[in-house]
């Protein structure tokens, strides 16, 4: 599935639609350059999960955990990790196979550690504020 958003607001709205279809245990593995919009779409997903907190990139803390009205959100940023062994030491298995939704930015660094049912999201910035957002391994109804 491929989407084009024309602004940060449209990216957040797409995130809300995706978030409304997520279930406990879902994992979204994101790829995209710096400032591609990974945290922006995560804001929309968080809103759909009933999270009231301000969502920021977890670059320096690696994992941000948010409690939502529907379920928790575990927001990973693995950019600073050296590889898959570092990811294992975080104790991420509890979250990957838990009762919430996991969003992993820079997921290409830990691809072999991801569950088979992982939803892959590639975000590509285009001109102006436009984004191309591609979902693969999405086994749900249309968005």
PyMOL commands that set and color helices and strands:
alter all, ss='L'
color gray80, all
select helices_A, chain A and resi 8-20+38-48+84-89+93-96+107-113
alter helices_A, ss='H'
color red, helices_A
select strands_A, chain A and resi 2-5+27-31+63-66+73-77+101-105+119-125+131-136
alter strands_A, ss='S'
color yellow, strands_A
deselect
rebuild
show_as cartoon
